[in-house]
Amino acid sequence: MGRALQPVDRHAGLNQERERSGEAPRLAAFHTLCDVDRGEFADHAASRRLSGLQPNDRGLALELAYGSIRLRSRLDAELALLLDRPIRRLDPRVLQWLRLGLYQMRETRVPDHAAVDQTVEGLKRTVGPKVSGLANAVLRRAAREGPQATAFPDADADPEGYLATWGSHPRWLIHRWLSRWPLASVRRLVENDNRAPPVTVRLLDADADSDDELTPIAGVRLEAEPGWKSMFRVREGRPEQVLGSLPCVVQDPAASAVVDYVGDGCMGPVLDACAAPGGKALALAWRARDARPFVAADVSGRRLDRLREPVARLGLDIHLLRADARAPAIAGARTVLLDAPCTGTGVLRRRPDARWRVDQDRLDSLVALQRELLDAMAAVVEPGGLIVYATCSLEPEENEEQVESFLVRHGDFRREPPGPTRVPDEAIDENGDLRVLPWKWNTDGAFASRLRRS
């Protein structure tokens, strides 16, 4: 499968003094890992822990923290051979430092000696000098002996075990995927999950036939995403520069496809029932400016507040409403987007800790919640109206099986395939549902179904 992450080229320009110390970004990465180990979401922990760093240091800290989380099983499998005791007997803080040190040695261009020295110094500062000898011995052995190939099952003899360890995914999830898709597809999916995603933006006013004709922005280079209308990859520059210069939203092509899948005939009143963080609401409101009123609702007031700035910046007429979609505060709507809470197995590259949080119990509870949300939206949408049910999951219980169950319960609804759309034809399945598979497009994953009330 090869290395999951490319060398960290953007940090090659660090001067020798900073490389020798490297203290601030590594401490920030360490504290982020500890926060995640205690149950905090990785993006929340990183946002807080990295806020005071300089841009270069912030990028390095994020790479080290997210990479160590993504490849946790791979790192632990190798550490198990290097240690003289079971991993479970280690102080969790020592284990986090060992993961950080080994990740630098195996997945970045940080010299081995620097990775060892920085790890030992960080451990002394945060845990104490007594355990520094253990870390020094383990990492120096890792440098001396190189990658421990025997830590992983044979890829051909035991593909499930290989993808769970080297591929660093929960074994139960790999087992599910292998029961549905060919081994080659699952391998590509795992590889995609283990790469840091690029930053892509949806240009809201880009013409479908001239997406490459853009107003130049100083210090920014955008490159059109092949096959995805209005989607551009930020090759150079910061996303903030693009957002401040062009009408756009930061969005993956898979999420953007859900907006296009809703279609051009969007009629108001419009309800985005689980709107936060709001990218789909912004893109849909821009595209359907005549569909009014447009309400973006979410159960989280804090997350909903983040929409206020982009709504004002883009000049959109969106009403923000804090509400639980299971008990909607709206009497009727002609168009409902229900981007339901889900396991997020289609966006594991973007949420590095999500793969370690999801399990069968979590899946079952989310399926029950989605069912409840769909039934609530069925009561809200007016006769002749449309519900677009969407997830960023790859699991059938949350997608096609959820839709089939809904149609059995609600005989006045039917699937309605989209008309002409900007979504690639290959992303629409035989039922007319949207299905973006990450290994086919090198994107996130997405599912959506159009449900018309008769």
N, C-alpha and C positions, 0 to 999 in steps of 0.2 A: 504494500500500500504506500510505502515511502513516508517521508516525513509529512506530518499533517500541517505544519505551519512553515512558511518560508522564512529565511533569515531576516532579521529585523534591520533592513537597510537604512531606515530612517534614523537609526541611532549611531550609524557609523561615524558621524562627524563629531561625536563627543570628544572633547579634548582629553589628554592623558590624565590630567589631574582629576577631572570629574569621573573618568572611568575607574581610577584607583579608589576613589571614595564611593561614588555611586550610592550613597547612603539613603538620601531622601526618597527616591523612587522605590527602592527595595523595601524600605520600612513601610511605605504606603501600601505596596503590594502585599506585604506580610499582614498588616492590620486588616486589609480588605479580605484576605483569605480567612482570617480568624473570625471576622464578622459574619461571613457567609457560613462558616462552620457552626456558628451559634444560631443560624436560621435566618439571617437577614438576606434580602435579595442582593445579588451581585451588583446590579446597576445602582441601587441605593447606597450600598456600602462604598463603591468606587467613587460615586459623586461626592460623598462627604470626605473620604480619606484623601482624594487626589486634588481637592479644590485649591489648595495652596501651592501646588507645584508649578514650575515653569512648563511651557508647552512641551519641550523635548522630554523633560522628566516625566510629565504626565503621560505622554505616549508610551514611554518605556514601562512605567508602573502598570498601566492598563494592559499592555502586552503580557507582562509577567504574571499579573493576577489572573486575567481571563484565560491565558494559555495554560496555566497550572490547573485551573478548574476544569477546562475542557479535557485535558489529557490526564486527569487524576488517576484513572485506572492504569494507564500506560506507565506513568511514573511510579505508582505503587508496586506494580508487578516487578519492575526492575529493582526498586529499593528493597523488596522482600528478599532478593538474592544477595544484595550487598550488605544487609544488616546481619548482626549476630543474635538478633532477638525478633520476635513477632512484631509487626507494625502496631498491632493493637496495644502493645505495652509501652509505646512511646508517649511522651508528653505531646499532646496535640500541637503545641506551639513548635516543638522540635520537628515534628512531621511536616508542618507547613514550610519551615525553612529548608528542609531537605528537598521538598518538592520544588521550591523556588530555585534552589541551587542546581538540581538535576535538570530542570526545564531549561535553564540558561545554557547548560553544557550541551544538551541534546538538540535544542530547537532554535538557538540564536547564535550570533557571531561573537558573543562575549567569550573571551579566551577562558579556557578551563581554569587556569590559575586564578584569574580575576573572580570567576564565579565562586570558587572555593573560598577565597579570602573574604569576599564580600558577604557570603553566607555565614561564615564563622563569626565575623565581626557583628553582623546583625543579630545573630543568636546570642552572643555574649551580652549585647546591649539590652535585649528584650527578655531573655530567659535567665541568663547567668553564665559565668565562665565554666561551671562544672560539667556542662554537657557539650562544650565546644569541641572537646577531643573526639567525641563520637561523630559529630558532623564532619570534622576534618578528615577522619579516617575513612568514612563512607564515601565522601565525595572525591577524595584523592584516589581511592580504589576505582571509582567510576571513571575517573580521568585516565587512569593507568590501563584499565582493562577494556575500555570502550563500551559501546552498547551491549547489553546482555541479551543476546538473541534467544537464549534458552528460557528467558522469562515468559515467553509467549508460546501458546500452542501453535502447531503447524497450521498454516492458512488453508491448506488443501484437506488435511485429515480432520481438522476440527475448526471449520470456518466460524461457527458460532462462538467458540471460545476465543478465537483470534480477534474477532470483531469486538468482543466484549472487553478484551484486555488491551491489545495494541490499538484497536479502534476506539477504546475508552467510552463505551456505551453500556447502559444496564443490560445484563444478559437477557432478562425477560423481554425487553424491548426488541433486541436483536432477534430473539426467537419468534416474536410476532411478525416482524418484517420478513424474515426468511420464509415464513409460512405463506406469504402473500406474493412476494416478488422474487425474481431470479437473484441468485447470489451476486452477480455482477452489478445489478441495480442497487442492492443493499450496500455493497462496498462503496459505490460512488456516493450514495447518500451519506454514509459515515464519513467519507473523505470531505464532503461538502460541509458537514456539521463541524468538522475539526479545523476549518479554515476561518479566519476572521473575515467577516463580510465586508465588502466595499461600501462606501457611502454613495448612495444614489438619490437623485432628486427627480420629482415629477414637475415638469414645467407646465404650469396651469394654462398658459395661453399659447403654447407651442402648436403650430399648425401641423396637422397629421401628415401632410405631404412635404413639409420643410422643417423637420425637427432639428436639422443641423445648422440652421440659420439663426444664430444667437448673437445678442449684443455682447461684445467682448467685455470681460471684467478683468481689471488689473489684478494679476497674481493668481488668477483662477483659470483652470483648463477643464472643460467639460467634454465628455466623449459619449456619443449616443450609444445606448444599449441596443444591440442588434435584435430585431424582432419585437421590441416593446416601444410603442409610440409614446412620445413625450417623456421618455425616461433617459436620464443621463447619469453617467458615473463621474464623480468628482475626482479627477486625476491629479489636480494640483490645487492648492488653496484650502481654505477652511469652509465648512458648510455655512457658517455664520455669514461669510462674505457673499455667498450665493443667495442666501435667504434675504439679505439686505439689499440686493441689487435686482433680483428677478422675482416675479410672482411664482413661487414654487413651494413645495413641501418636501421634506426629507422622507423618502418612502421607497420600499423595495418594490421591484416589478410585480411580485406576487400580490402584495397589498394593493398596488395600483390597478391590477387586473380586476379586483373585486369592484372598484369604482366603475370601471368601464363596463363590467358585466351587468351592473344595475341598468345600464342602457340610457338612451337619449330621451325616452318618453317618461321621465321622472315627473310625477304629478304631486302637487302639494295638497294638503299639508304633508310634510316630510318629517319622519322621526328616525333619528339615529339613536337607537335605544341604549346601546352600551358604547358611547362615543369615545371616551378617553383611551389613548392619549390624543386622538382627534384628527390624525392625518386623513382618514377616509372622509370624515365629515367636511373638512376643509376642501378637499378635491371635489367631492360631490356637490357641495353648495356652490362652488365656483362654476361647475359645469351646468348645474340646473338652477341658474339665477332666477328664473321665472317661477320656480316651484316654491311657493310661500304659503304659510310660514314654514320655516325650517328650524326644527328643534333638535339640539344635540343634548342628550341626557346621559347621566352616568350616576352610579351610586356613590362615587367618591368625589366629594367637593374639592378636595386638594388636587386631584388629577384634572378635574374639570377646569379649575382656575388656570391651569397652564394653557388652556385654549384661548384665553382672553387676548393675549398679546398677538398671536397670529391672526385671529379673527379681525382685530383692529388694523393690523398691518396690511392685510389683504382687502380690507374694506368690505367684508362679507356681512350679510344680514342673517346672523345665526343667533337664535335664542338659546342660552345655556340654562339647563334645568337639572338640578340635583334630584334624582329620583331612582328608586329601585324598579328595574324593568319588570319584576314579578308582580308589581302593583302599580302600573303606569298611571301617571297623573294627567294623561291626555285622553280625551273622549274618542277621538277618531282620527285616522290618518289614511292618506291614499297610497303613500309609499313608506315602508318601514325597512330600515337596514338593521338587522340583528347580527352584529359581529360578536358572537357569543363567547363568553369565557370558556377556555378549553385547555387541554394539556400542553398545547404549543409544540407538539413534536415536529411541526414543520419549520420551526424557527429556532432550533437548538443551537445553530451556529451563532445566533444573535443573543441568545440568553444562555450563557455557558453553564449556569448552575441549574437550569430547568431539568436537564436530563437526570440529575441526581435527586430531584424532588418528586418527580412523577412516579407513581406506582399503580397497581391495579385498583386499590381502594380510591386513590385520587381520581383515576379515570372514571370509576363507577359513580362517584359523587358528582363529577362534572356532567356526566351524561344525564343524571337526574335533574340537575340545575338547568341544562339546556332544554330539556323537555318542558320544564316549568315555564321557562322564558318564552318558548315557542307558543305554548298554549295561551299565555298572556297576550302575546302579539296578535294571535288569531282573533282575540276579542276586541283588539284596538283597530285593526285594519278594516276599512269600509268595504262593502260589496263592490267588486270590480277592482279593488286595490291589490297591491303587491307587497309581499314580504320577501326580502332577499336575506336568506339565512347564510351566514359565513362563519368559518373558523380558520385558524392557522394550524390545524391539526392534520395528521395523516391517518388517523385511526378511524376505521369504518363505523364504529359505534357512535362517534361524534359527527359523522358526515352522512353518508348515504343511508345508513341504517336509521339514523335519527330522523331524516327526511321521510323515509318510508313509514316509520312509525307515526309521524305527524299526519301523513296523508290518510292513514287508516283511521285515526281519531277524528279527523276533520274532513268529512266527505265533501264539503263545499270548497275545498282547495284542490288545485292540480298543479303539477309541474308545468312551467312555461319556458321553453328554451328561449334564449335571447335572439333578437333580430340581428341585423348587421352590426358588428361590434369591432372595436379596435383590439380586442383580445385575439391572440393567435388561434387559428382554427384548431390546432392540435391540443389546445388547453380546454376545449369543450368536449365532454365525453358523449357517449351514445344517448344518455338521458337528458342532455342539454345542460348538465351541471358543469360548473367551472372546477377544474382540477389541475393545479399547478404543482408538479412533482419536482422537488429540488434537484435531483440528479439529472433531469432532462434539460433544465434551464440554468443551472448554477445560480439559483435564486433561493428565496425562502419557499415554503410550501403554503398552499392556500386551497380552500374548498368553498364553493358557494352554490346555492340552489335558488332559483326563482319560483316562488309559490304564489300563484294568482288565485284570489278568491272569486268564485263565480257569482 
